[in-house]
Amino acid sequence: MKVYYRWHPLYNQELEVIKKINQGGERFYLIRQADLNSIYLPFWMTDKGVCERFVLQQTASCSVQGLQELRQFIDMLEK
């Protein structure tokens, strides 16, 4: 399995998958690193098509829906 998410420290590296995991509606890989430690990696970081859509821009942008969801998440943490 290869990491295509360019801002991950393991970008462009081939990694050994130990196990596939579904948790909370999300898919993850449990992978073994070169130092033999294991970490969880979101499935989407190994999807070349998804990761090619991420680009750096001069100005940041975010949808109103995304900001509302962030507000709800922060409110939940503060309880």
For each residue, the residues with C-beta under 8 A, 3 or more apart:
1: 14 15 16 17 29 31 46
2: 12 13 14 15 46 48
3: 8 10 11 12 13 15 41 45 46
4: 11 12 45 46 47 48 50 51 52
5: 8 11 44 45 51 54
6: 11 12 51 54
7: 11 54
8: 3 5 11 41 45
9:
10: 3 13 15 33 41
11: 3 4 5 6 7 8
12: 2 3 4 6
13: 2 3 10
14: 1 2
15: 1 2 3 10 29 31 32 33 41
16: 1 31 32
17: 1 20 29 30 31
18: 29 30 31 32 38
19: 29 30
20: 17 27 28 29 30 43
21: 27 28 29 30 40
22: 25 26 27 28
23: 26 28
24:
25: 22
26: 22 23 42 43
27: 20 21 22 42 43
28: 20 21 22 23 40 41 42 43
29: 1 15 17 18 19 20 21 40 41 43 46
30: 17 18 19 20 21 38 39 40 41
31: 1 15 16 17 18 38 39 40 41
32: 15 16 18 36 37 38
33: 10 15 36 37 38 39
34:
35:
36: 32 33
37: 32 33
38: 18 30 31 32 33
39: 30 31 33
40: 21 28 29 30 31
41: 3 8 10 15 28 29 30 31 45 46
42: 26 27 28 45
43: 20 26 27 28 29 46 47
44: 5 47 50 51
45: 3 4 5 8 41 42 51
46: 1 2 3 4 29 41 43
47: 4 43 44 50 51
48: 2 4 51 52
49: 52 53
50: 4 44 47 53 54
51: 4 5 6 44 45 47 48 54
52: 4 48 49
53: 49 50
54: 5 6 7 50 51
55:
56:
57: 60 61
58:
59:
60: 57
61: 57
62: 66 67
63: 66 67
64: 67 68
65: 68 69
66: 62 63 69 70
67: 62 63 64 70 71
68: 64 65 71 72
69: 65 66 72 73
70: 66 67 73 74
71: 67 68 74 75
72: 68 69 75 76
73: 69 70 76 77
74: 70 71 77 78
75: 71 72 78 79
76: 72 73 79
77: 73 74
78: 74 75
79: 75 76
